Amino acid sequence: MLAGDALPYAQAVQSSDASHNAETAGVLQGCRMLGFLEHDAQCVVQAWHAQTQRTGHFSLNDWPCQPQDFGIAPVPRANAFPTCPHTLGLYAVLPDAAWVGRMARAGVPTVQLRFKSDDAAAIRQEVRAAVQAVQGTGALLFINDHWQVAIDEGAYGVHLGQEDMDDAPLDTIRAAGLRLGLSTHGYAEMLRADAASPSYIALGAVFPTTLKRMQTAPQGTGRLYAYAKLMQHSPLVAIGGIDEARIPVVMQSGVGSIAVVRAITGAADPEAAAHTLQELMR
């Protein structure tokens, strides 16, 4: 099921629908009833229209999932960021360099430093410590938000949210040789992120999470499966409320990586938790 925060039919009908033909209006209203935000519903409508033109017939039973119907450019691309493994494995999002080093030594293949501070000196110190902490471990280190310090200190990559894409100079990050991961929360943000040809795309939040105030409802596994099928040309990371019990159903989507926070930092034995999570992903 692709449903999120569903709407009753009466609320899904808008006056602007009268300007569309019956098929387009029906798809828009159906998307709204499934809980899609308007900009995501518009993406689905355009893809459905392209699919109809390509196949020669309209069918409500055929949810669009082909990249060309969403206007996704073929790969490889001239603007592509440096590649990272298509399967990033367990991806631990961690609050400081000490945690980064601890999980890197525990064998977690991909780690992210999400260090929150307004102190520029503290940020630089923490990023530098995290870069040093993963040396010799084989762990890939992404730095959340702090792209300039990540470049200066020689991190493997940077992770940015949608709001950060407007301010961060993507060409500068690409030229520095860093990998780039981008957060997405639905079709419109996925297509925007994919146009930048990042090293990976994060899909979330799959399940409810209390760690961040989300402006979008949890996507759920139905949407995750559709997103993963559409974006299979890119390394994908599922994130948001994923714990041991939910890993099997998430892995069935085809994503090559699962990002966790509390499943590790909130565990009684974080090293054992990391081992268990990786075993469940095999």
HELIX and SHEET records of a PDB file:
HELIX    1   1 TYR A    9  ALA A   12  1                                   4    
HELIX    2   2 SER A   15  SER A   19  5                                   5    
HELIX    3   3 ALA A   22  MET A   33  1                                  12    
HELIX    4   4 GLU A   38  THR A   55  1                                  18    
HELIX    5   5 PRO A   67  PHE A   70  5                                   4    
HELIX    6   6 ALA A   97  ARG A  105  1                                   9    
HELIX    7   7 ALA A  120  VAL A  134  1                                  15    
HELIX    8   8 TRP A  147  GLU A  153  1                                   7    
HELIX    9   9 GLN A  162  ASP A  166  5                                   5    
HELIX   10  10 LEU A  170  ALA A  175  1                                   6    
HELIX   11  11 TYR A  187  ALA A  195  1                                   9    
HELIX   12  12 GLY A  220  LEU A  230  1                                  11    
HELIX   13  13 GLU A  244  ARG A  246  5                                   3    
HELIX   14  14 ILE A  247  MET A  251  1                                   5    
HELIX   15  15 ARG A  262  THR A  265  1                                   4    
HELIX   16  16 PRO A  270  MET A  281  1                                  12    
SHEET    1   A 9 GLY A  89  LEU A  94  0                                        
SHEET    2   A 9 THR A 110  LEU A 113  1                                        
SHEET    3   A 9 LEU A 140  ASN A 144  1                                        
SHEET    4   A 9 GLY A 157  LEU A 160  1                                        
SHEET    5   A 9 ARG A 179  THR A 184  1                                        
SHEET    6   A 9 TYR A 200  LEU A 203  1                                        
SHEET    7   A 9 LEU A 236  ILE A 239  1                                        
SHEET    8   A 9 SER A 257  VAL A 260  1                                        
SHEET    9   A 9 GLY A  89  LEU A  94  1                                        
END                                                                             
